[in-house]
């Protein structure tokens, strides 16, 4: 769903004429941004690559925390990374919601129920999109998605405090 959110946010930033603001931002380490996502989809060494990918993502986000929306993305990544790190590198998914939405499991997720406390940080929020795609998302995903929209749609930068 992250691709859907990015495409929609970029599209809206073009419509609302915010794209020039986004393109003029001083984004640190942007060239490293694809690496965490590539590391997460590689089929080998999940026990090493998953934590490395989250640490790199968090480092990049932290270096850009001065930008609008990035702190929310950071919080969301921490929440998702936390639950995946305590769940063997997989995201828990509420089985009853997956069955209701007729969704199948992939190798990065596992089914669970409300008896497993980790589901509070896992995927349990149904998110069907109006154009037919459907997802189940987590609280961390919500923070990330709101952060992405703020990043792409905010009018101007917050000025850093001179005293800090």
C-alpha positions, 0 to 999 in steps of 0.5 A: 500500500505504500506505493499507492500512498506515495503515488496519491501523495505525489499526484495531490502535490502536483494538483495543489502545486506543492511539488516545487516545495517538495523538490526544493527540500534539503533531503539528506541521504535520499540516495540511500532510501531504496536500500532498506526496501530492497533489503526487506524483499531479498529472499535470504538472510532475513534475520540479518537483513530485516533489522539492518533495513529498519536501522538504515531506514530509521537513520535516514528518517532521523537525519531528515527529522527537520522536514514536515511529516518525517517524525510521524514516518519515524514513529510508524517505522519504529512501531512496525520494526518493533513488532516485526523484530519480536515476531521473527521478522514477520508482520502479524495479521489478524486472521479474521480480517484477512478471511473477511477481505479474502486475502491470502498470506505471503512470506512477510506476514503470519496469521494470528488472532486477538489472543496474541498481544502483538496484533495490537502493533500488527495489521488489523485495520482493513483498508480497501481502496476505491479502485479495488485494491485492498490491504490490511494495515497497522497503526505504524502504517497509519503514522507512515501514511499521514507523514507521507501526506504531510511531507508532500502536501505541506506548504512550507518548512518549519524553521529550526529553533536557533536556540537548540 
